[in-house]
Amino acid sequence: TMDPRPDSAEIDSIFEKFSVNGIMGPSHFRKFLIGVQNEVDISESQAAQLMEKSFPVSRDKTEFNKKDFLEYLFNTELNQAINSRVRRMVLIYGYAVNYLQK
C-alpha cells in the first residue's frame, strides 16, 4: 500500500520547483496555485494580493520564503485547497511545526 502522505522531501521539492534562490515571488506563486492546487483563472496580481493577505498588516510583503509558504499552506482562510485536502495536510503538520520552530 502506498503512503499518501507527503514527506518533507516532497514539500521541499515543491517549494524548490516554484521558487528561485529560496524565494517565491508572485509569478512563481501563481504557477504553484495553477499547477499544484488546480486554481484556474488567477492572475499574477491576484496571486500577489493573496500573498499580501498572508502577512500581518505590519508586513507589506509579496515574497514567500519557505516558512511563509508553509504558513500559507496551513491558512484555512486563504488557502482554499486545504479545505479539500485537510486529511493530507494534517499528516504533514509535524513536519511544518518542526520546520517553523527552527
C-alpha positions, 0 to 999 in steps of 0.5 A, spaced: 500 500 500 502 506 498 503 512 503 499 518 501 502 522 505 507 527 503 514 527 506 518 533 507 522 531 501 516 532 497 514 539 500 521 541 499 521 539 492 515 543 491 517 549 494 524 548 490 520 547 483 516 554 484 521 558 487 528 561 485 534 562 490 529 560 496 524 565 494 517 565 491 515 571 488 508 572 485 509 569 478 512 563 481 506 563 486 501 563 481 504 557 477 504 553 484 496 555 485 495 553 477 499 547 477 499 544 484 492 546 487 488 546 480 486 554 481 484 556 474 483 563 472 488 567 477 492 572 475 499 574 477 496 580 481 491 576 484 496 571 486 500 577 489 494 580 493 493 573 496 500 573 498 499 580 501 493 577 505 498 572 508 502 577 512 500 581 518 498 588 516 505 590 519 508 586 513 507 589 506 510 583 503 509 579 496 515 574 497 514 567 500 520 564 503 519 557 505 516 558 512 511 563 509 509 558 504 508 553 509 504 558 513 500 559 507 499 552 506 496 551 513 491 558 512 484 555 512 482 562 510 486 563 504 488 557 502 482 554 499 485 547 497 486 545 504 479 545 505 479 539 500 485 536 502 485 537 510 486 529 511 493 530 507 495 536 510 494 534 517 499 528 516 504 533 514 503 538 520 509 535 524 513 536 519 511 544 518 511 545 526 518 542 526 520 546 520 517 553 523 520 552 530 527 552 527 
